[in-house]
């Protein structure tokens, strides 16, 4: 059974930091591209950050809105992907979702976590 479990969300003041974690189980983690999406109330889900599978070099890609503030990383020994969020703004408020996309045998097979709420509030 595949599970992606996010944690680390919460309430943070503008300018603050949070680190989200997504622990994966039931998959060969290293062959998955890992992504963080977010969805704010009344808006479409958007891609925030992406890190490629190990065999693709672990390349990172960011949405323009978070470049220079957010950092995605993966710890393959722990089957975990992180999103370090610094200089948070009110507009970063959203539910953040972890997404895993297979890249070798069943390319495109996708799994989602349940989401974790991040709220920027003064």
C-alpha positions in Angstrom: 0.0 0.0 0.0 1.4 3.3 -1.1 1.3 6.2 1.5 2.5 9.7 1.3 2.2 11.4 4.7 2.9 15.2 5.0 3.7 16.9 8.2 5.1 20.2 9.4 2.3 22.6 8.5 1.0 25.2 10.9 0.4 28.9 11.6 3.3 31.2 11.0 3.8 35.0 11.0 4.8 36.7 7.7 8.6 36.5 7.4 8.7 33.2 9.3 9.8 29.7 8.3 8.4 26.3 8.2 9.7 22.9 6.9 7.3 20.5 5.4 8.1 16.8 5.3 6.5 14.1 3.2 7.3 10.5 4.2 6.7 7.9 1.5 6.1 4.2 1.9 5.2 1.4 -0.4 7.2 2.8 -3.4 10.8 2.6 -4.6 11.4 6.2 -3.6 14.5 6.9 -5.6 12.8 6.4 -9.0 10.0 8.9 -8.3 10.0 12.6 -9.2 8.7 14.3 -6.1 6.6 17.5 -6.2 5.0 19.9 -3.8 1.7 21.5 -4.8 -0.5 23.9 -3.0 -4.1 24.9 -3.2 -5.4 28.1 -1.7 -9.2 28.6 -1.1 -11.0 29.3 -4.3 -7.9 28.7 -6.4 -6.6 25.9 -8.6 -3.9 23.6 -7.3 -0.5 24.9 -8.4 2.9 23.3 -8.6 5.3 24.9 -6.1 8.5 22.8 -6.4 9.8 19.7 -8.1 12.8 17.5 -7.6 13.6 14.8 -10.1 14.3 11.2 -9.4 17.8 10.1 -8.4 18.7 8.7 -11.8 17.7 12.1 -13.3 20.1 14.0 -11.1 17.8 15.3 -8.4 17.2 18.5 -10.4 15.1 21.1 -8.7 12.5 23.4 -10.3 10.5 26.1 -8.6 7.4 28.3 -9.3 8.4 31.9 -9.8 6.4 32.9 -6.8 8.6 30.9 -4.4 12.0 31.1 -6.1 14.7 32.2 -3.6 12.4 31.5 -0.6 11.5 27.8 -0.8 13.9 24.9 -1.1 12.9 21.3 -2.0 15.2 18.4 -1.1 15.0 14.7 -0.8 16.6 12.3 1.7 16.5 9.0 -0.1 17.7 6.9 2.8 14.5 8.1 4.7 12.2 8.0 1.7 11.4 11.6 2.6 11.1 14.9 0.6 11.2 18.3 2.3 10.0 21.8 1.5 11.9 24.4 3.5 9.8 27.6 3.3 11.4 30.9 4.4 10.3 34.5 4.3 6.7 33.3 4.3 4.0 35.6 3.0 0.3 35.7 3.6 -0.3 34.6 0.0 1.6 31.4 0.8 -1.4 30.3 2.8 -2.7 27.1 1.3 -3.0 23.3 1.8 0.3 21.8 0.6 0.3 18.4 -1.1 3.1 16.0 -1.7 3.0 14.2 -5.1 5.1 11.3 -6.3 5.4 10.4 -10.0 7.1 7.2 -11.2 9.8 7.6 -13.9 11.0 4.2 -14.9 8.7 1.2 -15.3 5.2 2.7 -14.8 6.0 6.2 -16.0 3.4 8.7 -14.9 1.9 6.7 -12.1 1.1 9.3 -9.5 0.3 9.2 -5.8 -0.8 12.0 -3.5 -0.6 12.8 0.1 -3.5 14.1 2.2 -2.2 17.6 2.5 -1.0 19.8 5.3 -2.3 23.3 6.0 0.1 26.3 6.0 -1.4 29.6 7.3 0.5 32.8 7.2 -1.1 35.2 9.7 -0.1 38.3 11.6 
